[in-house]
Amino acid sequence: MSDSNNELHKILIVGGGAAGLELATTLGNKLGKAGLAEINLIDASSTHIWKPLLHEVAAGTLDETEQVDYLAQAYRSHFRFRLGKMAGLNRIKKEVYLSPTYSDSGEELIPERTFKYDTLVMAVGSVSNTFNIKGVAEHCMFLDTTSQAFKFQKQLVETYIKRHVSKGGSKDKPLSIAIVGAGATGVELSAELHEVTHLLNVYGLDQAGDVKITIIEAATQLLPALPTKLAHATQQQLVKLNIDLKLGRRVTEVSKVGITTHDGEFIPADLKVWAAGIKAPDWLQQIDGLETNRINQLVVDDTLQTADPTIFAIGDCAACSWPGHEQNVPPRAQAAHQQASTVAKSIVNRLQGKDPVKFVYHDYGSLVSLGKYSTVGNLMGNLMGSVTIGGFIARIVYLSLYKMHQVAIHGYFRTAMLTLSNLFRRSAHAKIKMH
């Protein structure tokens, strides 16, 4: 089964994360609406959630209205959404192959398909890097996708409830949650989970607040992306929340009942979350003719093109050099946003016979949210250099990053309406999901 064949320029985007969805929306409104190109977006999920919010999904505190339905977005923005998972690529024929889609019962819903392209954009994001440590894949939960975050949230609530109604000794023993990795995801998740334990008390689970949260980090500092001063401020805040910090501890093995570190310490844990680094999907290494780095990212030039000029790569799956820095452009939401904007211009230029646009990354700093407790970070710019911020101002800036993403896919008016709608909903609905 293949897609319809016509003479329009075929733009195929694989991956509906921040970069892929923003690109599809922009190109749909610029080219699809005018009938100048055929834009298809492929993703294995039917809905989109901004990845920096997945820790809120895992904790059960994110409003369901924050999800974006791909089909509805495609209809509004003049592109087509294709549900499926990429299974292969033929660069000679310029074809992408999608594997069949099955129901939960194993019934084939959508057969395998083939889509042709004139321009292909790989935006498949990243997955957790387990570093081949024994037991991680079997016993840890991950927050790479929306489905994984929902799975963790469900297991979290079920564990709470089982302990609350337990007639045995487990009710008197604190529920232990261990988070491996003290980057933004691990730190934000720990603060969000701390808030959830108190909310559960409010909703009548009197003993559920007895929870022990531990963060395990191989480095000696939290949040390596932030300046030392901010990392220490964050550490002090987490200590106030009674979150146990195990810094300078490298995980060597994970079992069903806990985690072992390199110095022989065993940390018991009922729930284990792995947030200790990322890599691009392994299957990217299998694409002939495209160079990848040690964490499977597709190597791109300064126009975000791979070795094949008809294939771009953006977002976490792209290895893009950062002039003046030893490391590549960091895998952040702001980078994905900027890369989507650049490639959109390049593709429009391509249809007009012009050269692609060079990508220049502007680092606007890093921000970490500790839920209702605090927000810390540093802002960077040409005029002010690097400025350390915290508290209310940092929280507003943090929220504005998400609003930028919403504006990119919804426009200003719809974003404003969604924001107002969510404010009203939160005043009338439970603050956490219990199902």
URSULDA-V501698 format. One record per residue. N is the residue number from 1. PHI is phi in whole degrees, 0 to 359 (NA if undefined). PSI is psi in whole degrees, -180 to 180 (none if undefined). NEAR is the number of other ideal C-beta (glycine too) atoms within 8 Angstrom. Layout:
BEGIN
N,PHI,PSI,NEAR
N,PHI,PSI,NEAR
END
This chain:
BEGIN
1,NA,131,5
2,229,167,7
3,285,167,8
4,297,146,3
5,253,118,5
6,217,-179,5
7,269,-2,2
8,293,150,8
9,297,126,10
10,263,117,12
11,251,121,15
12,243,123,13
13,245,122,14
14,256,112,12
15,114,121,14
16,253,34,14
17,285,-161,14
18,304,-47,13
19,291,-50,15
20,296,-44,18
21,291,-41,15
22,297,-40,15
23,294,-46,15
24,299,-41,15
25,295,-46,13
26,298,-48,12
27,292,-35,16
28,298,-44,14
29,287,-29,9
30,271,-41,10
31,247,-43,14
32,296,-43,15
33,298,-36,8
34,273,0,6
35,71,27,5
36,266,-15,8
37,201,161,12
38,252,117,10
39,250,126,14
40,238,133,14
41,247,130,15
42,248,132,15
43,206,150,14
44,280,-12,5
45,251,159,11
46,266,-10,7
47,227,158,9
48,241,136,13
49,229,134,13
50,303,123,10
51,303,-38,9
52,298,-9,9
53,263,1,11
54,295,-27,14
55,294,-28,13
56,285,-34,9
57,298,-45,13
58,298,-36,14
59,277,-14,15
60,85,16,12
61,258,-4,11
62,275,134,10
63,292,134,8
64,297,-23,5
65,291,-10,8
66,286,-13,10
67,286,142,9
68,250,123,11
69,281,121,8
70,301,-42,16
71,297,-43,8
72,295,-41,8
73,295,-40,14
74,297,-41,14
75,296,-43,6
76,290,-31,6
77,249,12,12
78,67,35,9
79,232,175,13
80,246,137,8
81,258,135,13
82,238,117,11
83,280,124,10
84,164,171,12
85,243,131,7
86,295,131,12
87,245,-16,7
88,183,167,6
89,217,132,9
90,244,104,8
91,288,-26,12
92,291,-48,4
93,276,-9,6
94,55,59,10
95,229,142,10
96,245,135,13
97,252,134,12
98,250,136,13
99,284,160,9
100,298,154,8
101,253,130,9
102,244,155,7
103,280,174,7
104,298,-27,3
105,273,-1,4
106,95,3,5
107,281,136,6
108,288,119,8
109,266,-45,7
110,231,126,8
111,288,170,6
112,297,146,9
113,225,162,12
114,234,132,11
115,237,129,14
116,274,156,12
117,215,154,12
118,257,-36,8
119,230,127,13
120,245,134,12
121,239,118,16
122,270,118,15
123,221,50,18
124,275,2,12
125,73,-151,13
126,221,167,10
127,228,168,10
128,293,143,12
129,261,111,9
130,276,-9,9
131,55,25,7
132,58,29,3
133,283,135,10
134,302,127,6
135,88,-10,10
136,295,-51,12
137,297,-33,6
138,278,-34,6
139,243,-7,9
140,257,153,13
141,258,153,11
142,237,160,10
143,236,47,15
144,276,-31,8
145,229,165,8
146,299,-42,12
147,297,-38,7
148,293,-39,12
149,294,-42,14
150,295,-38,9
151,297,-43,9
152,296,-43,13
153,299,-41,13
154,295,-44,8
155,294,-35,10
156,299,-51,15
157,295,-43,12
158,298,-38,8
159,293,-42,11
160,304,-51,12
161,296,-43,9
162,299,-39,8
163,290,-34,12
164,292,-37,11
165,263,0,6
166,296,141,8
167,259,-2,4
168,265,-161,5
169,281,-14,5
170,295,-22,7
171,293,-30,10
172,273,-10,4
173,263,131,6
174,301,142,6
175,288,127,13
176,253,128,11
177,238,123,15
178,248,129,14
179,245,119,13
180,265,117,16
181,117,122,13
182,249,35,12
183,279,-165,12
184,300,-44,10
185,298,-49,11
186,296,-44,16
187,292,-46,16
188,295,-40,13
189,296,-41,15
190,298,-44,14
191,293,-39,16
192,294,-40,14
193,293,-36,13
194,298,-42,15
195,294,-40,13
196,299,-40,13
197,299,-35,11
198,283,-34,9
199,295,-34,10
200,296,-34,12
201,298,-41,11
202,298,-36,6
203,272,13,9
204,102,-2,5
205,270,83,11
206,300,-36,7
207,268,-7,8
208,291,-20,13
209,290,-11,10
210,280,83,6
211,229,141,12
212,246,119,8
213,250,129,12
214,234,135,14
215,251,129,18
216,246,126,14
217,222,133,15
218,290,-34,7
219,283,165,8
220,270,2,4
221,226,143,8
222,290,156,13
223,47,70,14
224,299,-20,8
225,283,-14,7
226,257,157,12
227,300,155,8
228,304,-40,6
229,301,-44,7
230,288,-37,14
231,299,-41,13
232,292,-38,8
233,297,-41,10
234,295,-42,16
235,299,-42,10
236,297,-39,8
237,294,-42,13
238,294,-37,15
239,296,-38,9
240,298,-30,6
241,275,7,10
242,62,31,7
243,272,123,12
244,281,126,8
245,251,122,12
246,249,86,12
247,267,152,10
248,69,25,7
249,242,115,12
250,268,127,6
251,286,131,15
252,248,-23,8
253,198,146,9
254,236,133,15
255,239,-179,9
256,296,-29,3
257,254,-6,5
258,172,-168,11
259,232,136,14
260,252,134,12
261,256,172,13
262,295,-23,7
263,268,10,5
264,91,-2,6
265,287,139,8
266,250,127,7
267,246,107,12
268,296,143,7
269,204,126,12
270,283,-40,7
271,238,134,13
272,233,126,13
273,243,131,16
274,256,116,12
275,222,44,13
276,250,52,13
277,116,158,8
278,231,166,10
279,208,162,12
280,283,160,15
281,305,142,10
282,300,-33,7
283,293,-13,6
284,296,-26,15
285,293,-20,7
286,272,-2,6
287,280,114,10
288,297,136,5
289,87,-6,6
290,248,128,13
291,280,138,7
292,235,159,11
293,262,-168,8
294,292,-20,3
295,250,30,8
296,72,5,12
297,289,145,15
298,284,125,15
299,284,128,10
300,236,161,12
301,269,-166,5
302,284,-1,7
303,251,8,11
304,69,21,16
305,267,144,10
306,279,-170,12
307,298,-24,6
308,265,114,9
309,295,-12,4
310,270,-1,9
311,238,121,13
312,258,160,14
313,223,134,14
314,221,161,16
315,81,-156,18
316,295,-21,11
317,273,3,17
318,253,132,14
319,260,100,10
320,244,124,12
321,296,150,7
322,239,95,10
323,309,133,4
324,88,-1,3
325,229,150,5
326,287,-35,2
327,266,166,5
328,285,174,8
329,304,127,9
330,293,150,9
331,281,77,8
332,240,162,7
333,298,-37,11
334,293,-33,9
335,292,-43,12
336,300,-43,16
337,298,-47,14
338,292,-39,11
339,293,-39,15
340,298,-41,18
341,296,-42,10
342,294,-46,13
343,293,-33,13
344,301,-44,12
345,295,-41,9
346,296,-40,13
347,290,-39,15
348,299,-42,11
349,298,-41,11
350,301,-41,10
351,292,-21,10
352,260,6,6
353,76,20,4
354,257,168,5
355,285,154,4
356,292,160,9
357,270,139,9
358,282,140,7
359,269,128,11
360,236,117,4
361,277,129,9
362,251,114,5
363,275,114,7
364,261,15,7
365,99,-176,10
366,232,141,10
367,226,141,11
368,230,128,13
369,263,131,9
370,254,44,13
371,64,-137,10
372,284,-11,3
373,280,-41,9
374,185,166,10
375,220,134,13
376,230,159,14
377,170,-178,16
378,227,138,12
379,256,144,11
380,229,144,10
381,193,165,7
382,295,-32,3
383,274,-35,4
384,249,-2,8
385,68,-133,6
386,249,126,9
387,236,128,9
388,275,132,9
389,227,162,11
390,198,175,11
391,69,-140,8
392,297,-45,5
393,298,-44,8
394,297,-38,14
395,297,-43,11
396,297,-44,8
397,296,-41,13
398,300,-46,12
399,295,-32,8
400,293,-28,8
401,298,-42,12
402,291,-38,11
403,296,-34,10
404,299,-41,9
405,295,-44,13
406,298,-43,10
407,299,-38,10
408,297,-32,11
409,255,-21,11
410,245,-21,8
411,88,167,6
412,292,-45,6
413,294,-48,6
414,295,-37,8
415,298,-42,12
416,297,-42,8
417,293,-40,8
418,295,-39,11
419,296,-45,9
420,297,-42,8
421,300,-43,9
422,293,-35,11
423,298,-43,8
424,292,-41,8
425,297,-42,10
426,294,-26,9
427,284,-17,6
428,245,-11,5
429,244,164,7
430,298,148,6
431,280,-14,6
432,225,153,11
433,278,137,8
434,243,23,7
435,211,none,3
END
